[in-house]
């Protein structure tokens, strides 16, 4: 029997040595397939897709143009989702991502649908809108209620001051990055409701925004006592704190610049900034720090400046990348102007309201509003006229109103008043339908619509962009209008509003038309793009051609061969599917009008990927850190592959750039930044084309090694069956020591603790088990080398 046990033990040891540890690791899920988008109303699109094994959650992304930037809009625990609050007769594009414990899949193939014509929200025209409320006995309980409404569980939670606003203002985008709620605390006491919510959310890590002057260490200790890890982001003042929060966000394209001296303007844009991943950077009125300028120059392409020169003067404004001011005569007008500026990025099916005279409820609510891309409207009692106008202008799109805070801040009467103003039941009988816009000449567009019973007049509004400012151009009695003296070859957008006595109805659907060119000649389609999606799909897009009624799509398998008209479409985009893998396809587009056709566009091409029967997906891809500037990537050879393309990114879902093409199944990536995580995927290829990408792997480069010494005279002394005591000689200039532990001398060492003393007691260990340790010294500027391993065996 003893020999049998020894034999089994030997087999297990041999098995563990031969089989790679990472073979037991969970794999990143595959992208969802079979995504379908179906319009079910003028404001809703239904999405369905095939389930992915071992996946319980899916992230949904939406774009307004094909092949453009996608925005996260929600999460689903099943294989369907309804996208709401959309504009009528408008195309929307979607992708879905599978989420598991192992990580996130790549995005699915793109799917799109066009919403139906008719008033947005027409499905609700027989019921009025009721006001809802998220409120507690105080600001802390209200924040907890808001968190409860938006999250069933959250690994992270953002902790902000409920008493002092400056440091907390910039926290919403970070909360959105972590998909975390914002909970409030007093300076020296962690409120019972906040504590209760942290436990209910099963939070693992709390991030405190601001220094000990606003959230004390006593509060931090109270959170730690709940078994929650605590980190703090703080600077010397509100400006430096906002910079540190922005640095935590990582890469961004847009940023918000504010003075930080009043919270209303910042809270107005906070849900939008959170949704779009824009940091909120606070700066003095007349100066911009060098660190902030460097951060903006590194990442930002556009900046939004809150307030006029009285808030941020031109000395700061001119130093910003592509700045744009957002202004208003007071908080409430600024609030509405911000929404109008970002109207195309907002989902108005739900609007949140909060008072403009207190920040805590709005701060906690900003991240909840960002989940659905909803606006957070600042209200007063009585309502400001600019707020009333906004609610009435967009009443047809609003389906729900939610108030942040109790009746002490937003009375039931005020909430009912707001709900009544936007309730579609109030003006059902004044809805204008079946609006058409027809170009009559190079300077004239003719509008018609169905007459509304009892309407005494109609107001006609016009804009030069769908989401721009609409100007009233006429008030007339008949249900038709001829708009004249227009520019040649220009697109105009219109909406109609019915009037009965002093009552006005909701706006109609927006319609548009393009005036004819002088000679009615159509120009060739420009900016044609062919984007490869997978081995069987290519997405085509091009610029709209003035006066074109539809477009012919031509395809060939050789640049100078015979082109076949494969489809005629009314939109400036087309998806070509059922293609063969590994084939290069050539496309050209032709615009078609009432009396003529345009010249062909330039030819574009796309080569579909080779499928798995020709080139398999690279397997067993591994990334191993070699130093502070090198990572070794390797994979199994692929049959028939003669080359491998190595792609790298600094984020899982970021842009992957081609690093190198190699003929060997490995590559050492050099000249990397220290202490940085890099993501890799491999693509095989040969003379026939390229195959599909491998799964993504990642590794983090080591810290740069400075002139700190290496800990010496390390001793590992077992104290019990579950505890080993470590000690070592102090290292000059070291302010902390990182403790790394492994269960094998050459295995993976994981950091278990950081201490400021040259000793550490490792507890909670398994009995009669050998543990190996390495110690590394560090300070604020550098780290030393890791020590040689030492070991100890528990009793």
DAQUI-V56598 format. One record per run of one state. SS is the DSSP state (2 for helix, 1 for strand, 0 for the rest). FROM is the first residue (numbers start at 0). TO is the last residue. Records with the same first field share a line. If there is no record, write none. Layout:
SS=FROM-TO / FROM-TO
This chain:
0=0-0 / 18-19 / 24-34 / 39-43 / 48-55 / 63-69 / 76-78 / 83-89 / 100-101 / 104-109 / 114-120 / 124-129 / 134-137 / 150-154 / 161-165 / 177-180 / 185-190 / 200-203 / 209-215 / 224-227 / 233-236 / 249-252 / 258-261 / 276-277 / 282-288 / 299-300 / 306-312 / 317-321 / 326-329 / 341-341 / 345-348 / 355-358 / 372-374 / 379-383 / 393-393 / 397-398 / 404-410 / 422-422 / 430-434 / 439-443 / 448-455 / 463-469 / 476-478 / 483-489 / 500-501 / 504-509 / 514-527 / 534-535 / 541-548 / 556-562 / 569-571 / 576-582 / 592-595 / 597-602 / 607-620 / 625-629 / 634-641 / 649-655 / 662-664 / 669-675 / 686-687 / 693-695 / 700-703 / 705-713 / 718-722 / 727-734 / 742-748 / 755-757 / 762-768 / 778-781 / 783-788 / 793-794
2=1-17 / 20-23 / 121-123 / 138-149 / 166-176 / 191-199 / 216-223 / 237-248 / 262-275 / 289-298 / 313-316 / 330-340 / 342-344 / 359-371 / 384-392 / 394-396 / 411-421 / 423-429
1=35-38 / 44-47 / 56-62 / 70-75 / 79-82 / 90-99 / 102-103 / 110-113 / 130-133 / 155-160 / 181-184 / 204-208 / 228-232 / 253-257 / 278-281 / 301-305 / 322-325 / 349-354 / 375-378 / 399-403 / 435-438 / 444-447 / 456-462 / 470-475 / 479-482 / 490-499 / 502-503 / 510-513 / 528-533 / 536-540 / 549-555 / 563-568 / 572-575 / 583-591 / 596-596 / 603-606 / 621-624 / 630-633 / 642-648 / 656-661 / 665-668 / 676-685 / 688-692 / 696-699 / 704-704 / 714-717 / 723-726 / 735-741 / 749-754 / 758-761 / 769-777 / 782-782 / 789-792
